[in-house]
Amino acid sequence: MHVASPEATVSNNTGKALGSVHYQRCGGADSWSPVPRSALVPGASVTFTLPEACVNLNAYYADGKLAGQQRGIKREFPFNWVLY
């Protein structure tokens, strides 16, 4: 039986510093909220509990430019996002 994993891991392999990762509830028009401790130097990772059953994620470089985005991340599936 598969057990739901409410955690997600984001890894920064871009070679540039990430300023933050933000989440938003799927299907909503909610504002974006920052993931705690998500400012990541190159080679660093952060693991966090997904705050909702389904979220969208945006990662931003330290200069504020979009580094990447993921949509429809669900608690019932393991999630590991490596940014290159």
N, C-alpha and C positions, 0 to 999 in steps of 0.2 A: 504494500500500500504506500502510495506517495504521500509524504507529509509536506504541507505547504511551507515554503521558506519565505518569511516576510522580509528578508534582508537582500540588499543589492550591494554590489561592489563596483566602484568606478575607479579605473586606473589611468594615470596620465603618462602615456608614452609618446607625447607629441614633441618633446624637446623644448617646449615652452611652458612657462608657469600658467596654471589655471587659476583664475581669480575666484570662481565659484561654480557650483552646480545648483540649479534651481529645479523645483518640481511643481506640477499643477495636476489636480485631479482630472482623470480622463473624462471627456464629454462635458466638462463644465467650462464656464467662463471665469473661473476663479483666477485671482491674481497668482503670480508665481512666487514661491517661497524658497529661501535658500536652504540647502542641505547643510547642517552644522559641520564644521571642520572640512569643508570641501575646497578650500584654497590649497592646491596641490602643486608642489614642485615637480619637475620631470622625474619620472620613476616612482612617484608616490601613489598610494591608493587610499580610498576611504570606503568603509563598509558601514551601511546605515540601515535602519529598519524602514521599510516602505511605509509612509504615513497614511496611505489609502490603499484600498484593494486594487486599484489601477491608477497609475500615474504616467505623466509625460515628463521627460527630463530634457533640460537644456544645460550645456556646459559652456562656460565663457572663459576666454583667456584673461589674463590679468589686465589687459588693455580694454576689456569690455567687448571685444569681438567674439561672435559665436564660434565655438570650437566644434560643436556637434550637437545633435539632438536625437532622442529616442522617443518613440510613442507607444502607448499601450503596454507598459510594463506592469505585469500582474504578480501579486504575491504568491500565487500557487505554482509559479515556475522559477527555478533558480535564475538569477540575472547577474551577469558579469559584463560590464561595458569597458572595453579598452579603447581609449582614444589614441589615434596615431596621427 
